[in-house]
Amino acid sequence: MGNSILNGGYVELDGQVQHVGVKDPTTEYPQSEDMINTLEELFRKMARAHECRATAIVCNVRVNPPGCSQKSDAIQALKKEK
């Protein structure tokens, strides 16, 4: 996946939405896969501790639309709910 714009968030038990960012102090340009793995691990821990109702990770990607050979910008959303 390389480098991309990536956002995460979760819904607290009371319904409040919280945004989450990931920063790698060792590099200015962290790999998307590393950031996604970090967010997934954080969200798994929160879910196991019953600290959230839902989580989501959203990032920009490039995909080939049906019938096209040229890639286009798209948004990928990964979500988990209880």
Phi and psi in degrees as a GROMACS rama.xvg file:
@    title "Ramachandran Plot"
@    xaxis  label "Phi"
@    yaxis  label "Psi"
@TYPE xy
68.9319  -148.485  GLY-2
-94.252  137.678  ASN-3
-154.95  170.162  SER-4
-79.4483  130.417  ILE-5
-139.037  134.961  LEU-6
-133.536  148.39  ASN-7
-133.861  161.97  GLY-8
-168.149  168.82  GLY-9
-148.814  160.953  TYR-10
-105.627  121.911  VAL-11
-69.6689  167.785  GLU-12
-60.3629  -28.9577  LEU-13
-87.8404  3.93843  ASP-14
95.181  -5.10202  GLY-15
-71.4535  138.509  GLN-16
-95.272  132.263  VAL-17
-121.347  133.906  GLN-18
-93.8803  144.353  HIS-19
-130.161  134.359  VAL-20
-117.229  159.627  GLY-21
-125.091  135.205  VAL-22
-132.03  136.232  LYS-23
-106.705  110.525  ASP-24
-68.2728  -10.3757  PRO-25
-90.3378  -10.8691  THR-26
-152.455  149.661  THR-27
-78.5292  -23.3275  GLU-28
-125.964  77.2883  TYR-29
-67.7473  153.614  PRO-30
-74.1565  139.641  GLN-31
-56.669  -43.0851  SER-32
-59.0381  -40.2675  GLU-33
-64.7288  -41.8784  ASP-34
-67.1412  -40.8097  MET-35
-63.3011  -44.5471  ILE-36
-60.0106  -41.2964  ASN-37
-63.4946  -46.415  THR-38
-63.8814  -42.7488  LEU-39
-60.523  -42.311  GLU-40
-64.9607  -44.2299  GLU-41
-58.5544  -47.0828  LEU-42
-67.123  -35.3453  PHE-43
-61.6085  -45.4788  ARG-44
-60.9003  -43.0145  LYS-45
-63.6118  -41.1538  MET-46
-65.9311  -43.6009  ALA-47
-61.1848  -33.2712  ARG-48
-87.473  4.61868  ALA-49
56.3642  44.5587  HIS-50
-102.305  -0.090084  GLU-51
-151.794  159.212  CYS-52
-98.8893  -31.0038  ARG-53
-156.23  154.968  ALA-54
-134.655  157.676  THR-55
-151.078  145.723  ALA-56
-127.246  129.451  ILE-57
-127.472  132.711  VAL-58
-146.692  157.591  CYS-59
-83.5691  144.047  ASN-60
-140.788  170.212  VAL-61
-118.37  129.63  ARG-62
-135.414  159.861  VAL-63
-93.5093  111.409  ASN-64
-62.8528  154.197  PRO-65
-53.6431  130.665  PRO-66
80.598  2.56474  GLY-67
-117.468  143.722  CYS-68
-97.0641  -11.3391  SER-69
-97.6484  133.354  GLN-70
-71.0195  151.861  LYS-71
-133.449  154.687  SER-72
-68.3326  145.315  ASP-73
-152.251  169.128  ALA-74
-116.084  130.024  ILE-75
-107.965  129.867  GLN-76
-120.399  128.284  ALA-77
-114.54  123.299  LEU-78
-133.958  153.68  LYS-79
-136.731  136.42  LYS-80
-128.698  154.519  GLU-81
